[in-house]
Amino acid sequence: MKFAHATSTLRFALAIALAAVALSLRLLLVPVIGMQLPFLSMMPVTGLAAWVLGAGPAVVTALAGYG
């Protein structure tokens, strides 16, 4: 299911929302898994963004997760 027909604003907003959800989940899991592999939660989300939203939003997701 691709969002090719969606506006670019919507696709980039969804990319930022995906990054926010992944970062929130990562912060909730810090007491359980510690600080090892801090970007592990961003890998699947960036892949999902690339597959569903496209390359541009995937880059935004990766950059948002880095910061």
N, C-alpha and C positions, 0 to 999 in steps of 0.2 A: 504494500500500500504506500504509494508515493504521494507526496504533496506537491507534485509538479504544477498543478493548476492553482495552488494557493499563492497568495501574494508573497513577495519576498519579505515584507515586513512581518507577516505572520510566521514564515519559516524561521526567520532570525529570532523572533520572540520565543518561539517554541524551543529553539536551540539554547537560549539563555535559561529558559525554565528547566530544561533537562539538566543543565549544568548545576543549577541551584538545588534541584532535587538530589542529584548525586553528591554534592558537597554536604548537604544536610544529612544525608544517610551516612556519609563518611564520618561526620562529627558525632553522630549518635553511636557509631561503632568504635570510636577511639577507646573507650574503657574496656571493650571486649578484645580487640585485636591490636591495640597499641598504635604506635606510630610507624610500624614497618609498612613498607609499600604504600606511601601516602597517595599515589596517583592510581592505585588499582581500581578504584571506583569510577574513575573517569574513562578508562579504556573501553568498557562496554557501551557507555553512554555516547562516546564519540563515534564509535562504530555504528550505533543505532542512528545517530544523527546523520551520518554520512549515507547510510542506506535509505533512510526514509526522507530526509530533508534535503540532501545534496551536499556537495563538497564545501561550499561557502559556509553554511550553518555549522558544519562539522568543525571547521577551523575555529569558528566563534566559540563553539562548545569547548574545544580543547584549550583555547586561550582563557576562557572564563574559568575553567577548572584549574588552570595553572596559578591563577591569582588568588 
